[in-house]
């Protein structure tokens, strides 16, 4: 009985393969990363526009370019769009197939995007100029002292303060982090909410002694991700996640080999 069925099963599979082939091609096509629009902003050292070359640079940009190479995607860093944070954030919320980086993944943002990562670990702090403000025990202390804080709208620092019910009248919006640094140095605000690493990188680029910036309170420690519009095909999201993990694994293997040598 079993011997009689084998030719029948083979013929059935042979007839099924032509039907499955178009589905496999469609799946591969749907996972083509060129279907995604990648958007970034000024958040050095992860992603930034080099003022000397006019080209995008940073750890996250280099990582994404490695992903392009790993997946044989024809994109280069020149294909990445560079926008102010607020515009990029809004674009990722309304435009399918848009991936914004580097974006902090938080409970409030969790349901607003699909996520690929992590890219890196980041610490957001409140910074004072030199020692004008002493270390804060809590945000309540800052509120009681009526300390003003400069923030970037829709940035993780602004979100963290809003979630903590920091008084809106004490928050001073800045166009970008360079403007925020100037506001802090000129005494227009008491504190600056920013990634500690980002703030010091920007200060150095602006010719400012970064050691004069003092972190007096930590707002959050979290990972940075690609935040992807919710309407994006899940196959694309999965493909990007798999490629990122492959690239990361390759980097770890090279580091192990280098240390072994």
N, C-alpha and C positions, 0 to 999 in steps of 0.2 A: 504493500500500500504506500509506504513512504517513498519507494523508488519511483512509483508512478507519478507522484505529486511534484517531484523536483523539476521536470521540464515545464510543467504548468506554472510553477512559481517563478522560474526564470523568465518565461514568456511574459508573465504578469509584470515583473520588475522591469523588463525591457520596454514594455509599453508605457510604464509609469515614468521612466526617466525623461523622455521628451517633455512631459508635462511639468516635471520638477525643475528642469533647467531654466526656463524663463523666470521662475520664482527665485532661484538662486541668483540669477543676474540682477533681478530687481532689488534683492537684498543688498548685494554688493554696491549697486548704484546708489541706494538710499544712504549708504554709509560713506559716501565720498565726501571728504572734509572740505572740498572746494564749495560745497553747498552752504557752508557756514561763513558768516561775516564776523571777523574778529575785531573787537574794539578795545582800545586801551586808553590810558590817561597818564598824567604826571604823578607817579608814585615810586620814585627812586628809593633804593637801587633795584627795584623789581621791574619797573617799566617807566621809561621817560624819553623825551626827545632831546638828543644831544645838541646843545646850542652851537657847537663848533661844526659838526658835520650835517646837522639838519635831519639826521636819521634816528630811527628808534633804537634804543639800547636797553640793557637791563637783564637781570637774571631770568625773569619770566618770559621776556621776548626771546632770549636765546633758547630757553627750554621749549617754547612753542615752535621755533624754527627746527629744533631737533626732532620734534614730533612730525613736522611736515616732511622732513627727510626720511624718517623711519617709515612713514606711510606712503612714500612716493607721491606726496601731494605737491602740486606745482607751485604752491604759494611760497613766497619769501616774506621777510619782515616788511618789505615795501608794500605788501598787500594788506597789512594791518592798519586799521583806521585809528587815528589819534584825535580824541575829542576831550573837551573839559569833562570832569567827572559827572556833573549833573546831566549833561546831554547824553553821555554814554549810558548812564544808569537808566534814564528814561527810555532810550532806544532799546536796551536789552529787555525792558518790560513790555514793549508794544510790538516789536518786530520779530517775527519768527526767524529761526536760524541765526540769531545774533548771540555771540559769546563775548561777555565783558570780563576783562581781567586787569589787575588782580583784585578780586572782590572778597571781602571778609564774610565768611558764612556765619550767620547768627540765627538764633531762634526766630526772631521777627522776620528775617528775610527768607527763611527756609522754604516756605510755601510759595514764594514769589518767583522762584527760578528752579531750573534743573541744575545740578552741580557736578562739576568734574574737578578732581584734585585729590589731595591738596597740592598746591604749588610751593608754599613756604609757610613758616610760622611767623607771626607778627605780634608785637606788643604795643598797644595804644596807651598813651600816657597824657597827663597834664604837665606841661612844661612852663617854667618860669624863666625870666631873664636874670641870669646870675643868681643872687640869693634874695630877690625881692619878696618872694613868698616862701615861708617855711614849709617843710613837709607836712602834708595833710593826712590826718588820721582817717578821714572819710569825706565823701561828697557833702554830707550834711554840714561839716565844718566850713567848706567852701561856700555853701549857701548862706550860712549864718554870717559869714564875713562879707557877703555880697560881692564875691569875686567875679569879675567879668571874664568870659572865655571866648576866644575866637575859634570858629569852626568852619568847615566847608559843608555846604548844604548837601544832605543825603549821604555824607561821609559817615564812616563807622563811629568816629568820635562824636559827631552830632547825634547820631542815633542812640549811642550809649547814654549821653546826657539827657536826651529827651525821655528815654525809657526810665531814667532815674528821677524824672520830674524836676529836672533842674530848671529854675525860672527862665522863661523865654526872654524876658527883658535883660537878662544877664548874658545871653548868647549873642555874639557879634559875628555875623557871616563875613567871610572873606572870599574873594574870587578864586584864589588858589592858595596853596601852602606857602608860596614865596611871599604873597601879600600878607598872609597870616604872620609870617616871621617878622616882616617889617612892622606890623601893628604891635607885636609884642616888644620889639626892641625900642620903639618910639614911645612906649608907655601908654598906648591907646587901650590896651587890655591888660589884665593881670596874668592870664594864663592862655596857653595854646593847646588845644586837643589835637594830637597827631601821633602817628607811629613814631616811636623813639628813633628807630633806625632811619626812617624817611626824613625826619626833622634834621638830624645831624648831617645827613648827606646833602640836603638842600642848603643848610647853613654853610658847609664847606664850599659848595659850588658858588655861593653868593659872596665868598671871601670873608665869611664871619667865623670867628673862633667857636666851634661847636661845643667846646668845654664850658662855655658861658651859659649854655642851656642846661637847666637842671630839672629832672623829672621829680615831681613832688607827689604824684599819685598815679597808680595804674588803673586805667579804665577797663581794659580787657586784654586777654591773651587768647589768640585764636588763629586758625589757619586761613590762608588765602586760597581762593579757588577761581575757576572759570564759572561765571554765573550765566546760564543759558536760558533764553526765552522758553517759557512753558510749552508753547505750541510747536517746538522743534521736535522732529522725528526722533524717537528714542534710539533708533539704530545709529544715528549720528552721535548722540550723546555717549552711547556705549562704545562706539569706535574710538572716540576721542579719549575716553577713560582708559580703554585697553592700551592705546598707543602711548599715553602718558605713563602708565605703569611699566610698559616695556622699556621706555627710555630711561625711566628712573632705575629699573633693575640693571640696565646696561651701565649706568653711571656708577652704581654701587659695586658692580663686578670689577670695573676698571679701578675704582678706589682700593678695593681689596688687593687686586693684583699689584697696584703701585706700592702699597704698604708692604706687601710680601717681598717685592724686589728690594 
